[in-house]
């Protein structure tokens, strides 16, 4: 695995949990994991891009690899997804119970192209892990970098 994959300017992944009425603090307690951020519906929510706070329209709990995993291996964003899956697989029974209670969960991957080519690959082992945890996988693609310099910092 090449952590400095040349076609990728930046990549990270985020486990997103929309708790469906369960307080985000309760999600933290049940999982035993500290989120990167969380929000309550109707409350002002701080923004990771440094912009002004905004009113949250839904509850949310988020665990991101941004600034936690140092890899631009965009062929599969593997290190980022593996980091999230390693943390969640140890709590698979809790994750399933939260889903039974109505929580929606997914892994969202951000990928910024350096030159307008390349992209992630999803290995079979990760597909199995995502399926076992009943997680959707979503991608946000941006680039090439000269078109999206402002997005590189978001």
C-alpha positions as CSV (number, residue, x, y, z in Angstrom):
1,X,0.0,0.0,0.0
2,X,1.4,3.4,-1.0
3,X,0.5,6.0,1.6
4,X,1.5,8.8,-0.7
5,X,-0.6,7.6,-3.7
6,X,0.2,10.3,-6.3
7,X,-3.3,10.8,-7.8
8,X,-4.8,11.7,-4.4
9,X,-4.5,15.1,-2.8
10,X,-6.5,14.2,0.3
11,X,-8.8,11.4,1.5
12,X,-10.5,10.6,4.8
13,X,-13.5,8.6,6.0
14,X,-16.3,9.3,8.5
15,X,-18.6,6.9,10.3
16,X,-21.9,8.7,10.4
17,X,-24.6,7.7,12.8
18,X,-28.1,9.4,12.7
19,X,-29.5,8.3,16.1
20,X,-33.3,8.6,15.4
21,X,-34.1,10.1,18.8
22,X,-31.3,8.6,20.8
23,X,-29.1,11.3,22.4
24,X,-25.7,11.5,20.7
25,X,-24.1,11.4,24.2
26,X,-25.8,8.0,24.7
27,X,-24.3,6.8,21.4
28,X,-20.8,7.7,22.8
29,X,-21.6,5.9,26.0
30,X,-22.8,2.7,24.3
31,X,-20.0,2.5,21.8
32,X,-17.3,3.6,24.2
33,X,-15.8,5.7,21.4
34,X,-15.3,9.5,21.5
35,X,-16.7,11.0,18.3
36,X,-14.9,13.6,16.2
37,X,-18.1,15.7,16.5
38,X,-21.8,15.3,17.2
39,X,-24.9,17.5,17.0
40,X,-28.4,17.7,18.4
41,X,-31.3,18.6,16.2
42,X,-32.3,22.3,16.8
43,X,-29.0,23.2,18.4
44,X,-26.2,25.3,17.0
45,X,-23.5,23.0,15.6
46,X,-19.9,23.9,15.1
47,X,-18.4,23.3,11.7
48,X,-15.2,21.5,10.9
49,X,-14.3,23.9,8.1
50,X,-14.2,26.9,10.6
51,X,-17.3,28.5,9.2
52,X,-20.0,30.0,11.4
53,X,-22.1,27.6,13.5
54,X,-25.3,26.4,11.9
55,X,-28.6,25.1,13.2
56,X,-28.6,21.3,13.1
57,X,-31.6,19.8,11.3
58,X,-30.9,16.3,12.5
59,X,-29.2,14.5,15.3
60,X,-25.8,13.2,14.3
61,X,-22.7,11.4,15.7
62,X,-19.5,11.4,13.6
63,X,-16.2,9.6,13.9
64,X,-13.7,10.8,11.2
65,X,-10.2,9.7,10.2
66,X,-9.4,13.3,9.2
67,X,-6.2,14.2,11.1
68,X,-6.1,10.7,12.7
69,X,-4.9,8.6,9.8
70,X,-2.0,9.9,7.8
71,X,-2.5,8.3,4.4
72,X,-3.5,9.4,0.9
73,X,-3.7,5.9,-0.5
74,X,-6.7,6.6,-2.6
75,X,-6.7,3.4,-4.5
76,X,-9.0,2.2,-1.9
77,X,-8.8,4.7,1.0
78,X,-8.1,1.4,2.8
79,X,-6.3,2.7,5.8
80,X,-9.1,5.1,6.6
81,X,-11.9,2.6,6.2
82,X,-9.9,0.0,8.1
83,X,-9.3,2.4,11.0
84,X,-13.1,3.0,11.3
85,X,-14.0,-0.7,10.8
86,X,-11.4,-1.8,13.4
87,X,-13.0,0.5,15.9
88,X,-16.5,-0.5,15.1
89,X,-16.1,-4.3,14.6
90,X,-15.0,-4.5,18.3
91,X,-18.5,-3.1,19.1
92,X,-20.5,-5.0,16.5
93,X,-23.2,-6.1,18.9
94,X,-23.7,-2.5,20.1
95,X,-23.8,-1.3,16.5
96,X,-26.5,-3.9,15.6
97,X,-28.5,-3.0,18.7
98,X,-28.4,0.7,17.8
99,X,-29.6,-0.1,14.3
100,X,-32.4,-2.2,15.7
101,X,-33.4,0.9,17.7
102,X,-33.6,2.9,14.5
103,X,-30.1,4.4,14.1
104,X,-29.0,4.8,10.5
105,X,-25.3,4.3,9.9
106,X,-22.9,4.7,7.0
107,X,-19.3,5.3,6.2
108,X,-18.7,8.4,4.1
109,X,-15.4,8.8,2.2
110,X,-14.1,12.1,1.0
111,X,-11.7,11.9,-2.0
112,X,-9.9,14.9,-3.6
113,X,-8.1,14.1,-6.9
114,X,-4.7,15.5,-7.5
115,X,-4.9,15.4,-11.3
116,X,-8.5,14.3,-12.3
117,X,-7.8,10.6,-12.4
118,X,-7.5,7.6,-10.1
119,X,-9.9,6.8,-7.4
120,X,-10.7,4.3,-4.6
121,X,-11.0,0.6,-4.8
122,X,-13.1,-1.4,-2.4
123,X,-11.4,-4.7,-1.4
124,X,-13.6,-7.8,-0.9
125,X,-12.6,-8.0,2.8
126,X,-13.9,-4.5,3.4
127,X,-17.1,-5.2,1.5
128,X,-17.6,-8.2,3.9
129,X,-16.9,-6.1,7.0
130,X,-19.2,-3.3,5.8
131,X,-22.0,-5.8,5.0
132,X,-21.5,-7.6,8.4
133,X,-22.0,-4.3,10.1
134,X,-24.9,-3.3,7.9
135,X,-23.1,-0.2,6.8
136,X,-23.7,1.7,3.5
137,X,-20.6,3.2,1.9
138,X,-20.8,6.6,0.3
139,X,-18.2,8.6,-1.6
140,X,-17.7,12.4,-2.3
141,X,-15.4,12.9,-5.2
142,X,-13.7,16.3,-5.9
143,X,-11.0,17.5,-8.2
144,X,-8.7,17.9,-9.8
145,X,-7.1,19.8,-7.0
146,X,-6.5,23.1,-9.0
147,X,-10.3,23.3,-9.4
148,X,-11.0,22.6,-5.8
149,X,-8.3,24.3,-3.7
150,X,-10.8,25.6,-1.2
151,X,-12.3,22.1,-0.8
152,X,-8.9,20.6,0.1
153,X,-9.1,22.2,3.5
154,X,-12.7,21.2,4.2
